[in-house]
Amino acid sequence: MLTAELFLNNPALRHAFFTRRGGVSDGRYSSMNCGLGSNDAPDRVRENRTRAMAQIGLPAQALVTARQVHSARAVIVDNAWEDSGTS
């Protein structure tokens, strides 16, 4: 797990950049894949999300992810949304 010093000084923000280590996914997703929109097994993705959040002391449902799209569109997150399997 990696952190950014810039974000560490904000007590209202919990963050982490998770590495590939410690996950339960295998094959082409052999890592800590937290992407619900991937073709990885959903039960493995959910376990990876649980493990990732445990590293920063939060429940799995506190993890907010978005699907990455390379465009000029920006998304502002002001509260969490329910995961739909299309992150």
A tleap script that builds the chain and sets N, CA, C and O, in Angstrom:
source leaprc.protein.ff14SB
mol = sequence {
  NMET LEU THR ALA GLU LEU PHE LEU ASN ASN
  PRO ALA LEU ARG HIE ALA PHE PHE THR ARG
  ARG GLY GLY VAL SER ASP GLY ARG TYR SER
  SER MET ASN CYS GLY LEU GLY SER ASN ASP
  ALA PRO ASP ARG VAL ARG GLU ASN ARG THR
  ARG ALA MET ALA GLN ILE GLY LEU PRO ALA
  GLN ALA LEU VAL THR ALA ARG GLN VAL HIE
  SER ALA ARG ALA VAL ILE VAL ASP ASN ALA
  TRP GLU ASP SER GLY THR CSER
}
set mol.1.N position { 0.846 -1.174 0.000 }
set mol.1.CA position { 0.000 0.000 0.000 }
set mol.1.C position { 0.888 1.232 0.000 }
set mol.1.O position { 1.883 1.299 0.721 }
set mol.2.N position { 0.519 2.190 -0.806 }
set mol.2.CA position { 1.244 3.450 -0.894 }
set mol.2.C position { 0.312 4.588 -0.498 }
set mol.2.O position { -0.904 4.481 -0.655 }
set mol.3.N position { 0.871 5.662 0.008 }
set mol.3.CA position { 0.087 6.845 0.336 }
set mol.3.C position { 0.774 8.080 -0.239 }
set mol.3.O position { 1.972 8.062 -0.522 }
set mol.4.N position { 0.012 9.135 -0.405 }
set mol.4.CA position { 0.549 10.400 -0.896 }
set mol.4.C position { 0.636 11.375 0.271 }
set mol.4.O position { -0.356 11.627 0.955 }
set mol.5.N position { 1.805 11.910 0.491 }
set mol.5.CA position { 2.028 12.818 1.617 }
set mol.5.C position { 1.051 13.990 1.607 }
set mol.5.O position { 0.604 14.433 2.665 }
set mol.6.N position { 0.720 14.488 0.432 }
set mol.6.CA position { -0.209 15.610 0.310 }
set mol.6.C position { -1.555 15.303 0.960 }
set mol.6.O position { -2.160 16.182 1.574 }
set mol.7.N position { -2.030 14.055 0.828 }
set mol.7.CA position { -3.325 13.676 1.375 }
set mol.7.C position { -3.264 13.313 2.857 }
set mol.7.O position { -4.291 13.328 3.536 }
set mol.8.N position { -2.094 12.994 3.358 }
set mol.8.CA position { -1.966 12.568 4.752 }
set mol.8.C position { -2.286 13.682 5.738 }
set mol.8.O position { -2.642 13.403 6.883 }
set mol.9.N position { -2.169 14.922 5.323 }
set mol.9.CA position { -2.401 16.051 6.213 }
set mol.9.C position { -3.864 16.460 6.305 }
set mol.9.O position { -4.197 17.404 7.020 }
set mol.10.N position { -4.745 15.760 5.589 }
set mol.10.CA position { -6.166 16.080 5.608 }
set mol.10.C position { -6.901 15.041 6.447 }
set mol.10.O position { -7.088 13.913 5.991 }
set mol.11.N position { -7.323 15.392 7.667 }
set mol.11.CA position { -7.967 14.410 8.544 }
set mol.11.C position { -9.325 13.927 8.034 }
set mol.11.O position { -9.832 12.910 8.508 }
set mol.12.N position { -9.915 14.632 7.088 }
set mol.12.CA position { -11.222 14.234 6.549 }
set mol.12.C position { -11.094 13.224 5.411 }
set mol.12.O position { -12.100 12.727 4.903 }
set mol.13.N position { -9.866 12.922 5.014 }
set mol.13.CA position { -9.646 12.060 3.860 }
set mol.13.C position { -8.829 10.833 4.239 }
set mol.13.O position { -7.753 10.957 4.823 }
set mol.14.N position { -9.335 9.656 3.910 }
set mol.14.CA position { -8.579 8.405 4.045 }
set mol.14.C position { -8.290 7.940 2.635 }
set mol.14.O position { -9.198 7.895 1.805 }
set mol.15.N position { -7.069 7.599 2.347 }
set mol.15.CA position { -6.734 7.196 0.989 }
set mol.15.C position { -5.631 6.159 1.001 }
set mol.15.O position { -4.933 5.984 2.000 }
set mol.16.N position { -5.484 5.479 -0.112 }
set mol.16.CA position { -4.378 4.545 -0.309 }
set mol.16.C position { -4.310 4.187 -1.780 }
set mol.16.O position { -5.314 4.215 -2.493 }
set mol.17.N position { -3.128 3.854 -2.213 }
set mol.17.CA position { -2.909 3.291 -3.536 }
set mol.17.C position { -2.443 1.861 -3.264 }
set mol.17.O position { -1.341 1.644 -2.759 }
set mol.18.N position { -3.278 0.906 -3.597 }
set mol.18.CA position { -2.979 -0.482 -3.276 }
set mol.18.C position { -2.135 -1.108 -4.370 }
set mol.18.O position { -2.358 -0.875 -5.558 }
set mol.19.N position { -1.181 -1.892 -3.963 }
set mol.19.CA position { -0.339 -2.590 -4.924 }
set mol.19.C position { -1.038 -3.878 -5.340 }
set mol.19.O position { -2.176 -4.121 -4.939 }
set mol.20.N position { -0.391 -4.681 -6.116 }
set mol.20.CA position { -0.959 -5.947 -6.576 }
set mol.20.C position { -0.858 -7.027 -5.499 }
set mol.20.O position { -1.469 -8.086 -5.643 }
set mol.21.N position { -0.119 -6.792 -4.447 }
set mol.21.CA position { 0.136 -7.814 -3.424 }
set mol.21.C position { -1.033 -8.014 -2.473 }
set mol.21.O position { -1.728 -7.067 -2.104 }
set mol.22.N position { -1.236 -9.284 -2.081 }
set mol.22.CA position { -2.195 -9.596 -1.038 }
set mol.22.C position { -3.595 -9.920 -1.507 }
set mol.22.O position { -4.487 -10.137 -0.686 }
set mol.23.N position { -3.807 -9.958 -2.821 }
set mol.23.CA position { -5.133 -10.241 -3.342 }
set mol.23.C position { -5.381 -11.722 -3.552 }
set mol.23.O position { -4.464 -12.538 -3.453 }
set mol.24.N position { -6.630 -12.065 -3.843 }
set mol.24.CA position { -7.016 -13.458 -4.055 }
set mol.24.C position { -7.297 -13.767 -5.518 }
set mol.24.O position { -7.568 -14.920 -5.853 }
set mol.25.N position { -7.243 -12.784 -6.391 }
set mol.25.CA position { -7.514 -13.016 -7.804 }
set mol.25.C position { -6.379 -13.816 -8.426 }
set mol.25.O position { -5.243 -13.787 -7.951 }
set mol.26.N position { -6.711 -14.538 -9.511 }
set mol.26.CA position { -5.670 -15.311 -10.179 }
set mol.26.C position { -5.785 -15.130 -11.686 }
set mol.26.O position { -6.605 -14.351 -12.173 }
set mol.27.N position { -4.950 -15.860 -12.412 }
set mol.27.CA position { -4.940 -15.720 -13.865 }
set mol.27.C position { -4.515 -14.332 -14.280 }
set mol.27.O position { -3.595 -13.758 -13.697 }
set mol.28.N position { -5.178 -13.791 -15.283 }
set mol.28.CA position { -4.788 -12.458 -15.768 }
set mol.28.C position { -5.070 -11.368 -14.744 }
set mol.28.O position { -4.553 -10.259 -14.875 }
set mol.29.N position { -5.876 -11.655 -13.732 }
set mol.29.CA position { -6.180 -10.685 -12.675 }
set mol.29.C position { -5.390 -10.973 -11.407 }
set mol.29.O position { -5.737 -10.463 -10.342 }
set mol.30.N position { -4.350 -11.768 -11.496 }
set mol.30.CA position { -3.572 -12.179 -10.332 }
set mol.30.C position { -3.031 -10.950 -9.598 }
set mol.30.O position { -1.952 -10.445 -9.905 }
set mol.31.N position { -3.806 -10.492 -8.631 }
set mol.31.CA position { -3.468 -9.272 -7.901 }
set mol.31.C position { -4.549 -8.997 -6.873 }
set mol.31.O position { -5.364 -9.864 -6.558 }
set mol.32.N position { -4.543 -7.772 -6.355 }
set mol.32.CA position { -5.612 -7.310 -5.482 }
set mol.32.C position { -6.561 -6.470 -6.345 }
set mol.32.O position { -6.744 -5.277 -6.100 }
set mol.33.N position { -7.147 -7.094 -7.336 }
set mol.33.CA position { -8.056 -6.419 -8.253 }
set mol.33.C position { -9.315 -5.988 -7.510 }
set mol.33.O position { -10.036 -6.826 -6.968 }
set mol.34.N position { -9.579 -4.689 -7.483 }
set mol.34.CA position { -10.762 -4.148 -6.802 }
set mol.34.C position { -11.794 -3.624 -7.793 }
set mol.34.O position { -12.732 -2.927 -7.405 }
set mol.35.N position { -11.625 -3.955 -9.064 }
set mol.35.CA position { -12.514 -3.446 -10.100 }
set mol.35.C position { -13.734 -4.311 -10.330 }
set mol.35.O position { -13.638 -5.376 -10.940 }
set mol.36.N position { -14.884 -3.862 -9.847 }
set mol.36.CA position { -16.124 -4.608 -10.023 }
set mol.36.C position { -16.549 -4.692 -11.488 }
set mol.36.O position { -17.338 -5.568 -11.842 }
set mol.37.N position { -16.059 -3.826 -12.327 }
set mol.37.CA position { -16.404 -3.844 -13.741 }
set mol.37.C position { -15.523 -4.751 -14.567 }
set mol.37.O position { -15.721 -4.870 -15.776 }
set mol.38.N position { -14.548 -5.397 -13.937 }
set mol.38.CA position { -13.662 -6.298 -14.674 }
set mol.38.C position { -14.346 -7.648 -14.876 }
set mol.38.O position { -15.436 -7.885 -14.356 }
set mol.39.N position { -13.710 -8.510 -15.621 }
set mol.39.CA position { -14.234 -9.859 -15.824 }
set mol.39.C position { -13.715 -10.836 -14.780 }
set mol.39.O position { -13.864 -12.048 -14.937 }
set mol.40.N position { -13.115 -10.326 -13.730 }
set mol.40.CA position { -12.660 -11.147 -12.611 }
set mol.40.C position { -13.892 -11.686 -11.873 }
set mol.40.O position { -14.974 -11.105 -11.961 }
set mol.41.N position { -13.726 -12.783 -11.156 }
set mol.41.CA position { -14.832 -13.363 -10.384 }
set mol.41.C position { -15.299 -12.359 -9.330 }
set mol.41.O position { -14.486 -11.898 -8.529 }
set mol.42.N position { -16.590 -12.006 -9.309 }
set mol.42.CA position { -17.095 -11.001 -8.368 }
set mol.42.C position { -16.791 -11.323 -6.905 }
set mol.42.O position { -16.530 -10.406 -6.126 }
set mol.43.N position { -16.817 -12.594 -6.510 }
set mol.43.CA position { -16.518 -12.934 -5.122 }
set mol.43.C position { -15.060 -12.649 -4.790 }
set mol.43.O position { -14.747 -12.283 -3.657 }
set mol.44.N position { -14.169 -12.811 -5.753 }
set mol.44.CA position { -12.750 -12.486 -5.532 }
set mol.44.C position { -12.545 -10.983 -5.451 }
set mol.44.O position { -11.775 -10.501 -4.621 }
set mol.45.N position { -13.227 -10.247 -6.306 }
set mol.45.CA position { -13.119 -8.783 -6.270 }
set mol.45.C position { -13.604 -8.262 -4.922 }
set mol.45.O position { -12.967 -7.396 -4.322 }
set mol.46.N position { -14.721 -8.783 -4.448 }
set mol.46.CA position { -15.242 -8.319 -3.148 }
set mol.46.C position { -14.284 -8.668 -2.006 }
set mol.46.O position { -14.113 -7.873 -1.081 }
set mol.47.N position { -13.662 -9.842 -2.059 }
set mol.47.CA position { -12.670 -10.199 -1.035 }
set mol.47.C position { -11.466 -9.269 -1.128 }
set mol.47.O position { -10.940 -8.838 -0.102 }
set mol.48.N position { -11.027 -8.956 -2.336 }
set mol.48.CA position { -9.913 -8.019 -2.504 }
set mol.48.C position { -10.258 -6.651 -1.936 }
set mol.48.O position { -9.421 -6.017 -1.294 }
set mol.49.N position { -11.479 -6.193 -2.165 }
set mol.49.CA position { -11.910 -4.896 -1.637 }
set mol.49.C position { -11.925 -4.921 -0.109 }
set mol.49.O position { -11.536 -3.949 0.537 }
set mol.50.N position { -12.376 -6.035 0.461 }
set mol.50.CA position { -12.381 -6.185 1.919 }
set mol.50.C position { -10.956 -6.129 2.455 }
set mol.50.O position { -10.689 -5.451 3.447 }
set mol.51.N position { -10.049 -6.835 1.805 }
set mol.51.CA position { -8.644 -6.847 2.249 }
set mol.51.C position { -7.994 -5.479 2.104 }
set mol.51.O position { -7.252 -5.042 2.983 }
set mol.52.N position { -8.270 -4.810 1.002 }
set mol.52.CA position { -7.681 -3.490 0.769 }
set mol.52.C position { -8.117 -2.500 1.844 }
set mol.52.O position { -7.295 -1.773 2.402 }
set mol.53.N position { -9.393 -2.479 2.122 }
set mol.53.CA position { -9.897 -1.524 3.113 }
set mol.53.C position { -9.454 -1.881 4.525 }
set mol.53.O position { -9.263 -0.989 5.351 }
set mol.54.N position { -9.287 -3.158 4.817 }
set mol.54.CA position { -8.794 -3.562 6.139 }
set mol.54.C position { -7.412 -2.967 6.401 }
set mol.54.O position { -7.052 -2.703 7.548 }
set mol.55.N position { -6.639 -2.756 5.334 }
set mol.55.CA position { -5.301 -2.176 5.491 }
set mol.55.C position { -5.345 -0.747 6.021 }
set mol.55.O position { -4.376 -0.275 6.615 }
set mol.56.N position { -6.459 -0.061 5.811 }
set mol.56.CA position { -6.574 1.311 6.342 }
set mol.56.C position { -7.667 1.405 7.405 }
set mol.56.O position { -8.099 2.499 7.768 }
set mol.57.N position { -8.107 0.249 7.899 }
set mol.57.CA position { -9.024 0.229 9.030 }
set mol.57.C position { -10.451 0.651 8.727 }
set mol.57.O position { -11.131 1.197 9.595 }
set mol.58.N position { -10.914 0.405 7.505 }
set mol.58.CA position { -12.275 0.772 7.128 }
set mol.58.C position { -13.016 -0.452 6.591 }
set mol.58.O position { -12.385 -1.401 6.127 }
set mol.59.N position { -14.360 -0.436 6.651 }
set mol.59.CA position { -15.128 -1.548 6.095 }
set mol.59.C position { -15.100 -1.519 4.563 }
set mol.59.O position { -14.923 -0.460 3.960 }
set mol.60.N position { -15.274 -2.669 3.951 }
set mol.60.CA position { -15.223 -2.779 2.484 }
set mol.60.C position { -16.184 -1.818 1.798 }
set mol.60.O position { -15.856 -1.263 0.749 }
set mol.61.N position { -17.359 -1.614 2.370 }
set mol.61.CA position { -18.347 -0.753 1.727 }
set mol.61.C position { -17.943 0.722 1.714 }
set mol.61.O position { -18.593 1.531 1.053 }
set mol.62.N position { -16.894 1.075 2.425 }
set mol.62.CA position { -16.416 2.455 2.408 }
set mol.62.C position { -15.565 2.756 1.173 }
set mol.62.O position { -15.255 3.915 0.896 }
set mol.63.N position { -15.188 1.713 0.432 }
set mol.63.CA position { -14.358 1.914 -0.756 }
set mol.63.C position { -15.189 2.473 -1.899 }
set mol.63.O position { -16.207 1.896 -2.279 }
set mol.64.N position { -14.749 3.595 -2.442 }
set mol.64.CA position { -15.406 4.222 -3.576 }
set mol.64.C position { -14.462 4.127 -4.764 }
set mol.64.O position { -13.331 4.609 -4.708 }
set mol.65.N position { -14.929 3.507 -5.835 }
set mol.65.CA position { -14.133 3.410 -7.052 }
set mol.65.C position { -14.982 3.884 -8.226 }
set mol.65.O position { -16.212 3.871 -8.171 }
set mol.66.N position { -14.312 4.295 -9.267 }
set mol.66.CA position { -15.001 4.737 -10.482 }
set mol.66.C position { -14.336 4.075 -11.676 }
set mol.66.O position { -13.170 3.683 -11.612 }
set mol.67.N position { -15.063 3.955 -12.736 }
set mol.67.CA position { -14.507 3.391 -13.955 }
set mol.67.C position { -13.670 4.467 -14.632 }
set mol.67.O position { -14.144 5.580 -14.858 }
set mol.68.N position { -12.431 4.134 -14.955 }
set mol.68.CA position { -11.534 5.110 -15.571 }
set mol.68.C position { -11.833 5.244 -17.059 }
set mol.68.O position { -11.876 4.260 -17.797 }
set mol.69.N position { -12.036 6.474 -17.472 }
set mol.69.CA position { -12.260 6.789 -18.877 }
set mol.69.C position { -11.315 7.928 -19.230 }
set mol.69.O position { -11.242 8.922 -18.507 }
set mol.70.N position { -10.605 7.793 -20.314 }
set mol.70.CA position { -9.691 8.858 -20.738 }
set mol.70.C position { -10.474 9.872 -21.566 }
set mol.70.O position { -10.699 9.686 -22.762 }
set mol.71.N position { -10.883 10.950 -20.895 }
set mol.71.CA position { -11.649 12.006 -21.557 }
set mol.71.C position { -11.472 13.301 -20.776 }
set mol.71.O position { -10.757 13.345 -19.775 }
set mol.72.N position { -12.115 14.329 -21.236 }
set mol.72.CA position { -12.057 15.630 -20.549 }
set mol.72.C position { -13.133 15.739 -19.475 }
set mol.72.O position { -13.223 16.766 -18.802 }
set mol.73.N position { -13.943 14.715 -19.301 }
set mol.73.CA position { -15.033 14.736 -18.324 }
set mol.73.C position { -14.486 14.506 -16.920 }
set mol.73.O position { -13.682 13.599 -16.704 }
set mol.74.N position { -14.914 15.314 -15.981 }
set mol.74.CA position { -14.504 15.178 -14.584 }
set mol.74.C position { -15.707 14.781 -13.740 }
set mol.74.O position { -16.837 15.179 -14.024 }
set mol.75.N position { -15.455 13.995 -12.705 }
set mol.75.CA position { -16.509 13.572 -11.790 }
set mol.75.C position { -16.132 14.031 -10.394 }
set mol.75.O position { -15.014 13.784 -9.941 }
set mol.76.N position { -17.041 14.687 -9.716 }
set mol.76.CA position { -16.825 15.114 -8.342 }
set mol.76.C position { -17.599 14.166 -7.440 }
set mol.76.O position { -18.806 13.986 -7.601 }
set mol.77.N position { -16.898 13.564 -6.494 }
set mol.77.CA position { -17.534 12.635 -5.559 }
set mol.77.C position { -17.763 13.373 -4.254 }
set mol.77.O position { -16.810 13.780 -3.589 }
set mol.78.N position { -19.034 13.547 -3.883 }
set mol.78.CA position { -19.323 14.203 -2.614 }
set mol.78.C position { -19.950 13.250 -1.604 }
set mol.78.O position { -20.142 13.615 -0.444 }
set mol.79.N position { -20.271 12.032 -2.037 }
set mol.79.CA position { -20.653 10.963 -1.117 }
set mol.79.C position { -20.577 9.632 -1.869 }
set mol.79.O position { -20.583 9.598 -3.099 }
set mol.80.N position { -20.507 8.570 -1.129 }
set mol.80.CA position { -20.343 7.251 -1.733 }
set mol.80.C position { -21.612 6.809 -2.434 }
set mol.80.O position { -22.712 7.220 -2.065 }
set mol.81.N position { -21.455 5.974 -3.440 }
set mol.81.CA position { -22.595 5.371 -4.118 }
set mol.81.C position { -22.519 3.865 -3.941 }
set mol.81.O position { -21.451 3.306 -3.692 }
set mol.82.N position { -23.656 3.226 -4.073 }
set mol.82.CA position { -23.712 1.779 -3.926 }
set mol.82.C position { -23.037 1.138 -5.127 }
set mol.82.O position { -23.291 1.535 -6.264 }
set mol.83.N position { -22.174 0.145 -4.887 }
set mol.83.CA position { -21.512 -0.470 -6.033 }
set mol.83.C position { -22.505 -1.319 -6.817 }
set mol.83.O position { -23.326 -2.040 -6.250 }
set mol.84.N position { -22.404 -1.210 -8.129 }
set mol.84.CA position { -23.339 -1.913 -8.992 }
set mol.84.C position { -22.650 -2.969 -9.833 }
set mol.84.O position { -23.279 -3.610 -10.674 }
set mol.85.N position { -21.363 -3.149 -9.607 }
set mol.85.CA position { -20.622 -4.097 -10.417 }
set mol.85.C position { -20.137 -3.503 -11.717 }
set mol.85.O position { -19.662 -4.223 -12.595 }
set mol.86.N position { -20.254 -2.182 -11.848 }
set mol.86.CA position { -19.820 -1.530 -13.085 }
set mol.86.C position { -18.789 -0.456 -12.822 }
set mol.86.O position { -18.690 0.512 -13.577 }
set mol.87.N position { -18.019 -0.617 -11.757 }
set mol.87.CA position { -17.033 0.417 -11.425 }
set mol.87.C position { -15.975 0.533 -12.485 }
set mol.87.O position { -15.067 1.356 -12.364 }
savepdb mol mol.pdb
quit
